[in-house]
Each structure stands twice: as C-alpha cells, then as structure tokens.
Amino acid sequence: MELLEQLNLISQRDAWPMHISAGQRQRLALARSLLADNRLIFLDEPTNKLDAEGIRSVRDLIRDLNTHHGVSVV
C-alpha cells in the first residue's frame, strides 16, 4: 500500500492493468520491481509515458530509495 501511495496508484489498486492508463501501468511496473526489496535495481526508462507530475514522483521515489533505504538504482 505504501508503494501505491508513493506512486499515486491508490485509486487504481483493484483495477486490472489493461484498464488503467499507460503511465499508470509504467508506475505499477516500477512498484512491482520494488516489492522484492533488492539492494540494486536496474530501471529501463522508468519515466517513459509519464506526465510531468508522474516524472517528479518517480524521480523523488528513486532519490528516496537511494538516500534513505540504501538502494542503488541504475
């Protein structure tokens, strides 16, 4: 739930991926990759298909993962 809140996906938590926007699917994919709690994460265009607010949100989340949780992001 915390990841869904951080990525602004709470309102879509019960939706099927095919019923949400491309940007929301991109954020959902990012949330799924973070569930494994890895110390190293490789992201391939994590802000692709996101609007300006979504891009800021993802960048802030990546920065937070690195500075507060010790996750390296490539």
PDB file of N, CA, C and O in Angstrom:
ATOM      1  N   MET A   1       0.822  -1.184   0.000  1.00  0.00           N
ATOM      2  CA  MET A   1       0.000   0.000   0.000  1.00  0.00           C
ATOM      3  C   MET A   1       0.875   1.261   0.000  1.00  0.00           C
ATOM      4  O   MET A   1       0.533   2.268  -0.620  1.00  0.00           O
ATOM      5  N   GLU A   2       2.008   1.184   0.708  1.00  0.00           N
ATOM      6  CA  GLU A   2       2.907   2.350   0.765  1.00  0.00           C
ATOM      7  C   GLU A   2       3.422   2.714  -0.626  1.00  0.00           C
ATOM      8  O   GLU A   2       3.462   3.888  -0.993  1.00  0.00           O
ATOM      9  N   LEU A   3       3.817   1.691  -1.401  1.00  0.00           N
ATOM     10  CA  LEU A   3       4.288   1.957  -2.755  1.00  0.00           C
ATOM     11  C   LEU A   3       3.178   2.525  -3.625  1.00  0.00           C
ATOM     12  O   LEU A   3       3.417   3.435  -4.419  1.00  0.00           O
ATOM     13  N   LEU A   4       1.979   2.005  -3.485  1.00  0.00           N
ATOM     14  CA  LEU A   4       0.856   2.529  -4.267  1.00  0.00           C
ATOM     15  C   LEU A   4       0.598   3.988  -3.918  1.00  0.00           C
ATOM     16  O   LEU A   4       0.283   4.794  -4.794  1.00  0.00           O
ATOM     17  N   GLU A   5       0.731   4.325  -2.648  1.00  0.00           N
ATOM     18  CA  GLU A   5       0.557   5.722  -2.244  1.00  0.00           C
ATOM     19  C   GLU A   5       1.657   6.598  -2.831  1.00  0.00           C
ATOM     20  O   GLU A   5       1.381   7.672  -3.366  1.00  0.00           O
ATOM     21  N   GLN A   6       2.901   6.140  -2.731  1.00  0.00           N
ATOM     22  CA  GLN A   6       4.025   6.924  -3.233  1.00  0.00           C
ATOM     23  C   GLN A   6       3.942   7.147  -4.735  1.00  0.00           C
ATOM     24  O   GLN A   6       4.377   8.183  -5.239  1.00  0.00           O
ATOM     25  N   LEU A   7       3.385   6.182  -5.446  1.00  0.00           N
ATOM     26  CA  LEU A   7       3.299   6.282  -6.898  1.00  0.00           C
ATOM     27  C   LEU A   7       1.916   6.726  -7.366  1.00  0.00           C
ATOM     28  O   LEU A   7       1.599   6.644  -8.552  1.00  0.00           O
ATOM     29  N   ASN A   8       1.100   7.193  -6.434  1.00  0.00           N
ATOM     30  CA  ASN A   8      -0.225   7.735  -6.746  1.00  0.00           C
ATOM     31  C   ASN A   8      -1.097   6.731  -7.494  1.00  0.00           C
ATOM     32  O   ASN A   8      -1.718   7.061  -8.504  1.00  0.00           O
ATOM     33  N   LEU A   9      -1.133   5.494  -6.981  1.00  0.00           N
ATOM     34  CA  LEU A   9      -1.930   4.446  -7.609  1.00  0.00           C
ATOM     35  C   LEU A   9      -3.004   3.883  -6.674  1.00  0.00           C
ATOM     36  O   LEU A   9      -3.626   2.871  -6.998  1.00  0.00           O
ATOM     37  N   ILE A  10      -3.228   4.509  -5.540  1.00  0.00           N
ATOM     38  CA  ILE A  10      -4.201   4.004  -4.567  1.00  0.00           C
ATOM     39  C   ILE A  10      -5.579   3.832  -5.199  1.00  0.00           C
ATOM     40  O   ILE A  10      -6.239   2.817  -4.974  1.00  0.00           O
ATOM     41  N   SER A  11      -6.012   4.797  -5.975  1.00  0.00           N
ATOM     42  CA  SER A  11      -7.362   4.722  -6.541  1.00  0.00           C
ATOM     43  C   SER A  11      -7.492   3.599  -7.580  1.00  0.00           C
ATOM     44  O   SER A  11      -8.609   3.207  -7.919  1.00  0.00           O
ATOM     45  N   GLN A  12      -6.381   3.084  -8.084  1.00  0.00           N
ATOM     46  CA  GLN A  12      -6.417   2.001  -9.062  1.00  0.00           C
ATOM     47  C   GLN A  12      -6.005   0.659  -8.467  1.00  0.00           C
ATOM     48  O   GLN A  12      -5.723  -0.277  -9.215  1.00  0.00           O
ATOM     49  N   ARG A  13      -5.963   0.544  -7.160  1.00  0.00           N
ATOM     50  CA  ARG A  13      -5.429  -0.665  -6.531  1.00  0.00           C
ATOM     51  C   ARG A  13      -6.203  -1.934  -6.881  1.00  0.00           C
ATOM     52  O   ARG A  13      -5.632  -3.023  -6.823  1.00  0.00           O
ATOM     53  N   ASP A  14      -7.468  -1.833  -7.238  1.00  0.00           N
ATOM     54  CA  ASP A  14      -8.258  -3.012  -7.594  1.00  0.00           C
ATOM     55  C   ASP A  14      -8.492  -3.146  -9.094  1.00  0.00           C
ATOM     56  O   ASP A  14      -9.204  -4.049  -9.534  1.00  0.00           O
ATOM     57  N   ALA A  15      -7.896  -2.254  -9.880  1.00  0.00           N
ATOM     58  CA  ALA A  15      -8.105  -2.264 -11.331  1.00  0.00           C
ATOM     59  C   ALA A  15      -7.172  -3.264 -12.014  1.00  0.00           C
ATOM     60  O   ALA A  15      -6.057  -3.514 -11.554  1.00  0.00           O
ATOM     61  N   TRP A  16      -7.647  -3.818 -13.102  1.00  0.00           N
ATOM     62  CA  TRP A  16      -6.796  -4.670 -13.931  1.00  0.00           C
ATOM     63  C   TRP A  16      -5.833  -3.774 -14.699  1.00  0.00           C
ATOM     64  O   TRP A  16      -6.219  -2.684 -15.121  1.00  0.00           O
ATOM     65  N   PRO A  17      -4.593  -4.206 -14.889  1.00  0.00           N
ATOM     66  CA  PRO A  17      -3.617  -3.374 -15.616  1.00  0.00           C
ATOM     67  C   PRO A  17      -4.100  -2.929 -16.994  1.00  0.00           C
ATOM     68  O   PRO A  17      -3.761  -1.833 -17.439  1.00  0.00           O
ATOM     69  N   MET A  18      -4.879  -3.754 -17.669  1.00  0.00           N
ATOM     70  CA  MET A  18      -5.341  -3.370 -19.008  1.00  0.00           C
ATOM     71  C   MET A  18      -6.396  -2.261 -18.955  1.00  0.00           C
ATOM     72  O   MET A  18      -6.753  -1.697 -19.989  1.00  0.00           O
ATOM     73  N   HIS A  19      -6.898  -1.945 -17.748  1.00  0.00           N
ATOM     74  CA  HIS A  19      -7.928  -0.919 -17.597  1.00  0.00           C
ATOM     75  C   HIS A  19      -7.395   0.394 -17.033  1.00  0.00           C
ATOM     76  O   HIS A  19      -8.174   1.287 -16.698  1.00  0.00           O
ATOM     77  N   ILE A  20      -6.088   0.516 -16.926  1.00  0.00           N
ATOM     78  CA  ILE A  20      -5.501   1.770 -16.448  1.00  0.00           C
ATOM     79  C   ILE A  20      -4.643   2.367 -17.567  1.00  0.00           C
ATOM     80  O   ILE A  20      -4.329   1.692 -18.548  1.00  0.00           O
ATOM     81  N   SER A  21      -4.277   3.619 -17.409  1.00  0.00           N
ATOM     82  CA  SER A  21      -3.522   4.307 -18.463  1.00  0.00           C
ATOM     83  C   SER A  21      -2.101   3.750 -18.593  1.00  0.00           C
ATOM     84  O   SER A  21      -1.613   3.038 -17.715  1.00  0.00           O
ATOM     85  N   ALA A  22      -1.461   4.089 -19.695  1.00  0.00           N
ATOM     86  CA  ALA A  22      -0.087   3.640 -19.939  1.00  0.00           C
ATOM     87  C   ALA A  22       0.864   4.158 -18.864  1.00  0.00           C
ATOM     88  O   ALA A  22       1.751   3.430 -18.418  1.00  0.00           O
ATOM     89  N   GLY A  23       0.688   5.394 -18.450  1.00  0.00           N
ATOM     90  CA  GLY A  23       1.527   5.950 -17.390  1.00  0.00           C
ATOM     91  C   GLY A  23       1.325   5.232 -16.068  1.00  0.00           C
ATOM     92  O   GLY A  23       2.281   4.992 -15.331  1.00  0.00           O
ATOM     93  N   GLN A  24       0.070   4.888 -15.768  1.00  0.00           N
ATOM     94  CA  GLN A  24      -0.216   4.158 -14.539  1.00  0.00           C
ATOM     95  C   GLN A  24       0.373   2.754 -14.596  1.00  0.00           C
ATOM     96  O   GLN A  24       0.854   2.244 -13.585  1.00  0.00           O
ATOM     97  N   ARG A  25       0.340   2.125 -15.768  1.00  0.00           N
ATOM     98  CA  ARG A  25       0.969   0.803 -15.914  1.00  0.00           C
ATOM     99  C   ARG A  25       2.474   0.902 -15.715  1.00  0.00           C
ATOM    100  O   ARG A  25       3.087   0.002 -15.141  1.00  0.00           O
ATOM    101  N   GLN A  26       3.070   1.989 -16.187  1.00  0.00           N
ATOM    102  CA  GLN A  26       4.509   2.200 -16.002  1.00  0.00           C
ATOM    103  C   GLN A  26       4.828   2.309 -14.504  1.00  0.00           C
ATOM    104  O   GLN A  26       5.781   1.697 -14.023  1.00  0.00           O
ATOM    105  N   ARG A  27       4.032   3.085 -13.778  1.00  0.00           N
ATOM    106  CA  ARG A  27       4.244   3.222 -12.333  1.00  0.00           C
ATOM    107  C   ARG A  27       3.983   1.901 -11.612  1.00  0.00           C
ATOM    108  O   ARG A  27       4.668   1.581 -10.641  1.00  0.00           O
ATOM    109  N   LEU A  28       2.993   1.130 -12.080  1.00  0.00           N
ATOM    110  CA  LEU A  28       2.718  -0.178 -11.498  1.00  0.00           C
ATOM    111  C   LEU A  28       3.900  -1.118 -11.694  1.00  0.00           C
ATOM    112  O   LEU A  28       4.256  -1.861 -10.780  1.00  0.00           O
ATOM    113  N   ALA A  29       4.509  -1.093 -12.868  1.00  0.00           N
ATOM    114  CA  ALA A  29       5.688  -1.923 -13.124  1.00  0.00           C
ATOM    115  C   ALA A  29       6.833  -1.542 -12.189  1.00  0.00           C
ATOM    116  O   ALA A  29       7.558  -2.410 -11.701  1.00  0.00           O
ATOM    117  N   LEU A  30       6.992  -0.256 -11.943  1.00  0.00           N
ATOM    118  CA  LEU A  30       8.021   0.197 -11.015  1.00  0.00           C
ATOM    119  C   LEU A  30       7.719  -0.311  -9.604  1.00  0.00           C
ATOM    120  O   LEU A  30       8.617  -0.791  -8.911  1.00  0.00           O
ATOM    121  N   ALA A  31       6.473  -0.208  -9.183  1.00  0.00           N
ATOM    122  CA  ALA A  31       6.091  -0.699  -7.852  1.00  0.00           C
ATOM    123  C   ALA A  31       6.356  -2.192  -7.724  1.00  0.00           C
ATOM    124  O   ALA A  31       6.853  -2.646  -6.694  1.00  0.00           O
ATOM    125  N   ARG A  32       6.035  -2.949  -8.748  1.00  0.00           N
ATOM    126  CA  ARG A  32       6.275  -4.396  -8.721  1.00  0.00           C
ATOM    127  C   ARG A  32       7.759  -4.706  -8.588  1.00  0.00           C
ATOM    128  O   ARG A  32       8.141  -5.634  -7.875  1.00  0.00           O
ATOM    129  N   SER A  33       8.598  -3.930  -9.273  1.00  0.00           N
ATOM    130  CA  SER A  33      10.035  -4.183  -9.200  1.00  0.00           C
ATOM    131  C   SER A  33      10.582  -3.874  -7.810  1.00  0.00           C
ATOM    132  O   SER A  33      11.593  -4.444  -7.400  1.00  0.00           O
ATOM    133  N   LEU A  34       9.922  -2.978  -7.085  1.00  0.00           N
ATOM    134  CA  LEU A  34      10.396  -2.601  -5.759  1.00  0.00           C
ATOM    135  C   LEU A  34       9.924  -3.549  -4.658  1.00  0.00           C
ATOM    136  O   LEU A  34      10.452  -3.509  -3.547  1.00  0.00           O
ATOM    137  N   LEU A  35       8.955  -4.385  -4.943  1.00  0.00           N
ATOM    138  CA  LEU A  35       8.438  -5.308  -3.936  1.00  0.00           C
ATOM    139  C   LEU A  35       9.472  -6.330  -3.470  1.00  0.00           C
ATOM    140  O   LEU A  35       9.410  -6.801  -2.335  1.00  0.00           O
ATOM    141  N   ALA A  36      10.409  -6.672  -4.329  1.00  0.00           N
ATOM    142  CA  ALA A  36      11.417  -7.688  -3.997  1.00  0.00           C
ATOM    143  C   ALA A  36      12.427  -7.192  -2.972  1.00  0.00           C
ATOM    144  O   ALA A  36      13.201  -7.985  -2.436  1.00  0.00           O
ATOM    145  N   ASP A  37      12.430  -5.888  -2.690  1.00  0.00           N
ATOM    146  CA  ASP A  37      13.327  -5.303  -1.693  1.00  0.00           C
ATOM    147  C   ASP A  37      14.799  -5.588  -2.004  1.00  0.00           C
ATOM    148  O   ASP A  37      15.575  -5.929  -1.112  1.00  0.00           O
ATOM    149  N   ASN A  38      15.170  -5.446  -3.273  1.00  0.00           N
ATOM    150  CA  ASN A  38      16.551  -5.641  -3.695  1.00  0.00           C
ATOM    151  C   ASN A  38      17.393  -4.431  -3.330  1.00  0.00           C
ATOM    152  O   ASN A  38      16.866  -3.328  -3.187  1.00  0.00           O
ATOM    153  N   ARG A  39      18.680  -4.626  -3.181  1.00  0.00           N
ATOM    154  CA  ARG A  39      19.608  -3.542  -2.873  1.00  0.00           C
ATOM    155  C   ARG A  39      20.097  -2.856  -4.151  1.00  0.00           C
ATOM    156  O   ARG A  39      20.655  -1.759  -4.097  1.00  0.00           O
ATOM    157  N   LEU A  40      19.887  -3.503  -5.296  1.00  0.00           N
ATOM    158  CA  LEU A  40      20.294  -2.962  -6.587  1.00  0.00           C
ATOM    159  C   LEU A  40      19.138  -3.134  -7.561  1.00  0.00           C
ATOM    160  O   LEU A  40      18.609  -4.234  -7.720  1.00  0.00           O
ATOM    161  N   ILE A  41      18.748  -2.044  -8.211  1.00  0.00           N
ATOM    162  CA  ILE A  41      17.635  -2.084  -9.161  1.00  0.00           C
ATOM    163  C   ILE A  41      18.081  -1.459 -10.469  1.00  0.00           C
ATOM    164  O   ILE A  41      18.636  -0.360 -10.485  1.00  0.00           O
ATOM    165  N   PHE A  42      17.835  -2.169 -11.571  1.00  0.00           N
ATOM    166  CA  PHE A  42      18.092  -1.641 -12.904  1.00  0.00           C
ATOM    167  C   PHE A  42      16.754  -1.195 -13.484  1.00  0.00           C
ATOM    168  O   PHE A  42      15.819  -1.991 -13.572  1.00  0.00           O
ATOM    169  N   LEU A  43      16.661   0.066 -13.877  1.00  0.00           N
ATOM    170  CA  LEU A  43      15.429   0.598 -14.455  1.00  0.00           C
ATOM    171  C   LEU A  43      15.687   1.016 -15.894  1.00  0.00           C
ATOM    172  O   LEU A  43      16.666   1.707 -16.179  1.00  0.00           O
ATOM    173  N   ASP A  44      14.827   0.606 -16.782  1.00  0.00           N
ATOM    174  CA  ASP A  44      14.925   0.968 -18.192  1.00  0.00           C
ATOM    175  C   ASP A  44      13.796   1.948 -18.509  1.00  0.00           C
ATOM    176  O   ASP A  44      12.640   1.551 -18.651  1.00  0.00           O
ATOM    177  N   GLU A  45      14.139   3.213 -18.615  1.00  0.00           N
ATOM    178  CA  GLU A  45      13.187   4.284 -18.898  1.00  0.00           C
ATOM    179  C   GLU A  45      11.994   4.280 -17.930  1.00  0.00           C
ATOM    180  O   GLU A  45      10.850   4.141 -18.364  1.00  0.00           O
ATOM    181  N   PRO A  46      12.250   4.431 -16.628  1.00  0.00           N
ATOM    182  CA  PRO A  46      11.158   4.357 -15.651  1.00  0.00           C
ATOM    183  C   PRO A  46      10.151   5.494 -15.751  1.00  0.00           C
ATOM    184  O   PRO A  46       9.055   5.395 -15.199  1.00  0.00           O
ATOM    185  N   THR A  47      10.503   6.571 -16.446  1.00  0.00           N
ATOM    186  CA  THR A  47       9.560   7.686 -16.558  1.00  0.00           C
ATOM    187  C   THR A  47       8.912   7.761 -17.942  1.00  0.00           C
ATOM    188  O   THR A  47       8.223   8.732 -18.253  1.00  0.00           O
ATOM    189  N   ASN A  48       9.129   6.746 -18.763  1.00  0.00           N
ATOM    190  CA  ASN A  48       8.514   6.705 -20.083  1.00  0.00           C
ATOM    191  C   ASN A  48       6.989   6.692 -19.941  1.00  0.00           C
ATOM    192  O   ASN A  48       6.455   5.951 -19.116  1.00  0.00           O
ATOM    193  N   LYS A  49       6.298   7.490 -20.720  1.00  0.00           N
ATOM    194  CA  LYS A  49       4.833   7.577 -20.764  1.00  0.00           C
ATOM    195  C   LYS A  49       4.225   8.270 -19.552  1.00  0.00           C
ATOM    196  O   LYS A  49       3.009   8.223 -19.370  1.00  0.00           O
ATOM    197  N   LEU A  50       5.034   8.906 -18.724  1.00  0.00           N
ATOM    198  CA  LEU A  50       4.501   9.606 -17.561  1.00  0.00           C
ATOM    199  C   LEU A  50       4.366  11.092 -17.842  1.00  0.00           C
ATOM    200  O   LEU A  50       5.118  11.656 -18.637  1.00  0.00           O
ATOM    201  N   ASP A  51       3.399  11.721 -17.182  1.00  0.00           N
ATOM    202  CA  ASP A  51       3.266  13.174 -17.287  1.00  0.00           C
ATOM    203  C   ASP A  51       4.290  13.827 -16.365  1.00  0.00           C
ATOM    204  O   ASP A  51       5.025  13.134 -15.661  1.00  0.00           O
ATOM    205  N   ALA A  52       4.339  15.143 -16.369  1.00  0.00           N
ATOM    206  CA  ALA A  52       5.358  15.862 -15.586  1.00  0.00           C
ATOM    207  C   ALA A  52       5.272  15.524 -14.106  1.00  0.00           C
ATOM    208  O   ALA A  52       6.302  15.327 -13.462  1.00  0.00           O
ATOM    209  N   GLU A  53       4.077  15.455 -13.558  1.00  0.00           N
ATOM    210  CA  GLU A  53       3.917  15.122 -12.135  1.00  0.00           C
ATOM    211  C   GLU A  53       4.376  13.691 -11.856  1.00  0.00           C
ATOM    212  O   GLU A  53       5.016  13.429 -10.837  1.00  0.00           O
ATOM    213  N   GLY A  54       4.051  12.775 -12.751  1.00  0.00           N
ATOM    214  CA  GLY A  54       4.487  11.392 -12.599  1.00  0.00           C
ATOM    215  C   GLY A  54       5.994  11.258 -12.645  1.00  0.00           C
ATOM    216  O   GLY A  54       6.579  10.477 -11.894  1.00  0.00           O
ATOM    217  N   ILE A  55       6.624  12.021 -13.529  1.00  0.00           N
ATOM    218  CA  ILE A  55       8.087  12.004 -13.628  1.00  0.00           C
ATOM    219  C   ILE A  55       8.709  12.488 -12.320  1.00  0.00           C
ATOM    220  O   ILE A  55       9.645  11.871 -11.810  1.00  0.00           O
ATOM    221  N   ARG A  56       8.188  13.594 -11.775  1.00  0.00           N
ATOM    222  CA  ARG A  56       8.706  14.106 -10.493  1.00  0.00           C
ATOM    223  C   ARG A  56       8.514  13.080  -9.384  1.00  0.00           C
ATOM    224  O   ARG A  56       9.406  12.874  -8.560  1.00  0.00           O
ATOM    225  N   SER A  57       7.357  12.442  -9.364  1.00  0.00           N
ATOM    226  CA  SER A  57       7.065  11.453  -8.337  1.00  0.00           C
ATOM    227  C   SER A  57       8.037  10.277  -8.394  1.00  0.00           C
ATOM    228  O   SER A  57       8.554   9.842  -7.366  1.00  0.00           O
ATOM    229  N   VAL A  58       8.282   9.772  -9.590  1.00  0.00           N
ATOM    230  CA  VAL A  58       9.197   8.635  -9.754  1.00  0.00           C
ATOM    231  C   VAL A  58      10.623   9.047  -9.402  1.00  0.00           C
ATOM    232  O   VAL A  58      11.328   8.302  -8.722  1.00  0.00           O
ATOM    233  N   ARG A  59      11.051  10.210  -9.851  1.00  0.00           N
ATOM    234  CA  ARG A  59      12.404  10.672  -9.511  1.00  0.00           C
ATOM    235  C   ARG A  59      12.564  10.865  -8.011  1.00  0.00           C
ATOM    236  O   ARG A  59      13.607  10.527  -7.450  1.00  0.00           O
ATOM    237  N   ASP A  60      11.550  11.401  -7.361  1.00  0.00           N
ATOM    238  CA  ASP A  60      11.607  11.565  -5.901  1.00  0.00           C
ATOM    239  C   ASP A  60      11.678  10.211  -5.210  1.00  0.00           C
ATOM    240  O   ASP A  60      12.427  10.041  -4.248  1.00  0.00           O
ATOM    241  N   LEU A  61      10.895   9.240  -5.702  1.00  0.00           N
ATOM    242  CA  LEU A  61      10.920   7.905  -5.119  1.00  0.00           C
ATOM    243  C   LEU A  61      12.295   7.271  -5.290  1.00  0.00           C
ATOM    244  O   LEU A  61      12.815   6.671  -4.350  1.00  0.00           O
ATOM    245  N   ILE A  62      12.893   7.394  -6.474  1.00  0.00           N
ATOM    246  CA  ILE A  62      14.218   6.830  -6.721  1.00  0.00           C
ATOM    247  C   ILE A  62      15.251   7.488  -5.805  1.00  0.00           C
ATOM    248  O   ILE A  62      16.099   6.804  -5.232  1.00  0.00           O
ATOM    249  N   ARG A  63      15.180   8.797  -5.668  1.00  0.00           N
ATOM    250  CA  ARG A  63      16.100   9.517  -4.778  1.00  0.00           C
ATOM    251  C   ARG A  63      15.929   9.040  -3.332  1.00  0.00           C
ATOM    252  O   ARG A  63      16.911   8.833  -2.620  1.00  0.00           O
ATOM    253  N   ASP A  64      14.679   8.868  -2.909  1.00  0.00           N
ATOM    254  CA  ASP A  64      14.399   8.402  -1.552  1.00  0.00           C
ATOM    255  C   ASP A  64      14.918   6.980  -1.345  1.00  0.00           C
ATOM    256  O   ASP A  64      15.488   6.675  -0.297  1.00  0.00           O
ATOM    257  N   LEU A  65      14.727   6.117  -2.328  1.00  0.00           N
ATOM    258  CA  LEU A  65      15.233   4.750  -2.219  1.00  0.00           C
ATOM    259  C   LEU A  65      16.737   4.749  -2.014  1.00  0.00           C
ATOM    260  O   LEU A  65      17.262   3.976  -1.213  1.00  0.00           O
ATOM    261  N   ASN A  66      17.422   5.612  -2.735  1.00  0.00           N
ATOM    262  CA  ASN A  66      18.870   5.674  -2.650  1.00  0.00           C
ATOM    263  C   ASN A  66      19.337   6.288  -1.339  1.00  0.00           C
ATOM    264  O   ASN A  66      20.182   5.709  -0.658  1.00  0.00           O
ATOM    265  N   THR A  67      18.811   7.434  -0.976  1.00  0.00           N
ATOM    266  CA  THR A  67      19.330   8.150   0.190  1.00  0.00           C
ATOM    267  C   THR A  67      18.852   7.581   1.520  1.00  0.00           C
ATOM    268  O   THR A  67      19.610   7.582   2.490  1.00  0.00           O
ATOM    269  N   HIS A  68      17.634   7.101   1.589  1.00  0.00           N
ATOM    270  CA  HIS A  68      17.094   6.654   2.876  1.00  0.00           C
ATOM    271  C   HIS A  68      17.050   5.140   3.057  1.00  0.00           C
ATOM    272  O   HIS A  68      16.968   4.645   4.181  1.00  0.00           O
ATOM    273  N   HIS A  69      17.106   4.405   1.941  1.00  0.00           N
ATOM    274  CA  HIS A  69      16.999   2.959   2.049  1.00  0.00           C
ATOM    275  C   HIS A  69      18.222   2.226   1.509  1.00  0.00           C
ATOM    276  O   HIS A  69      18.268   0.996   1.543  1.00  0.00           O
ATOM    277  N   GLY A  70      19.200   2.954   1.017  1.00  0.00           N
ATOM    278  CA  GLY A  70      20.447   2.342   0.545  1.00  0.00           C
ATOM    279  C   GLY A  70      20.325   1.527  -0.713  1.00  0.00           C
ATOM    280  O   GLY A  70      21.174   0.674  -0.970  1.00  0.00           O
ATOM    281  N   VAL A  71      19.292   1.758  -1.517  1.00  0.00           N
ATOM    282  CA  VAL A  71      19.104   1.023  -2.759  1.00  0.00           C
ATOM    283  C   VAL A  71      19.862   1.738  -3.870  1.00  0.00           C
ATOM    284  O   VAL A  71      19.698   2.943  -4.066  1.00  0.00           O
ATOM    285  N   SER A  72      20.686   1.000  -4.591  1.00  0.00           N
ATOM    286  CA  SER A  72      21.380   1.557  -5.748  1.00  0.00           C
ATOM    287  C   SER A  72      20.494   1.383  -6.966  1.00  0.00           C
ATOM    288  O   SER A  72      19.949   0.306  -7.206  1.00  0.00           O
ATOM    289  N   VAL A  73      20.356   2.464  -7.738  1.00  0.00           N
ATOM    290  CA  VAL A  73      19.486   2.435  -8.911  1.00  0.00           C
ATOM    291  C   VAL A  73      20.307   2.795 -10.137  1.00  0.00           C
ATOM    292  O   VAL A  73      20.972   3.831 -10.179  1.00  0.00           O
ATOM    293  N   VAL A  74      20.247   1.918 -11.140  1.00  0.00           N
ATOM    294  CA  VAL A  74      20.952   2.136 -12.396  1.00  0.00           C
ATOM    295  C   VAL A  74      19.906   2.313 -13.483  1.00  0.00           C
ATOM    296  O   VAL A  74      20.253   2.513 -14.647  1.00  0.00           O
TER     297      VAL A  74
END
